[in-house]
Amino acid sequence: MSALTAAHDLAVTLASASESGGGGGHEGDSSPNAYFVGGSTLFILLLLLFITTRFNRDR
């Protein structure tokens, strides 16, 4: 399975979920908080950047 096929399958799955009423910001959903997801992603990327720069020093 190529990356293009996988991306297409994912797009079809997401489109069918949104058409059937799944997803949406209704109260009581167990969807993650957008600020938490964005903050976690930023923290992980900064941590990876820090680790990469520590191990990439020329001696």
C-alpha positions as CSV (number, residue, x, y, z in Angstrom):
1,M,0.0,0.0,0.0
2,S,1.5,3.3,-1.0
3,A,1.3,6.5,0.9
4,L,-1.1,7.9,-1.7
5,T,-3.5,5.0,-1.3
6,A,-3.4,5.3,2.5
7,A,-4.0,9.0,2.3
8,H,-7.0,8.5,0.0
9,D,-8.5,5.8,2.3
10,L,-8.1,8.1,5.3
11,A,-9.8,11.0,3.4
12,V,-12.7,8.8,2.4
13,T,-13.1,7.6,6.0
14,L,-13.1,11.1,7.4
15,A,-15.5,12.3,4.8
16,S,-18.0,9.6,5.5
17,A,-17.8,10.2,9.3
18,S,-18.5,13.9,8.8
19,E,-21.5,13.2,6.5
20,S,-23.1,10.8,8.9
21,G,-23.1,13.3,11.8
22,G,-20.1,11.8,13.5
23,G,-17.6,14.3,14.9
24,G,-18.6,17.8,15.9
25,G,-18.1,19.9,18.9
26,H,-21.2,18.9,20.9
27,E,-21.1,19.0,24.6
28,G,-20.4,15.6,26.1
29,D,-18.1,14.4,23.4
30,S,-14.9,12.9,24.5
31,S,-12.9,14.8,21.9
32,P,-9.5,16.2,23.1
33,N,-9.1,19.9,23.8
34,A,-7.5,21.7,20.9
35,Y,-5.2,23.7,23.1
36,F,-4.0,20.6,24.9
37,V,-3.3,18.8,21.6
38,G,-1.5,21.9,20.1
39,G,0.5,22.5,23.3
40,S,1.5,18.8,23.5
41,T,2.6,18.8,19.9
42,L,4.6,22.0,20.3
43,F,6.3,20.5,23.4
44,I,7.2,17.3,21.6
45,L,8.6,19.1,18.6
46,L,10.7,21.4,20.8
47,L,11.9,18.4,22.7
48,L,12.9,16.6,19.5
49,L,14.6,19.8,18.3
50,F,16.6,20.0,21.6
51,I,17.6,16.3,21.4
52,T,18.7,16.7,17.8
53,T,20.8,19.7,18.4
54,R,22.5,18.1,21.4
55,F,23.5,15.0,19.4
56,N,24.5,16.9,16.3
57,R,27.5,18.9,17.7
58,D,30.7,18.8,15.7
59,R,33.6,18.1,17.9
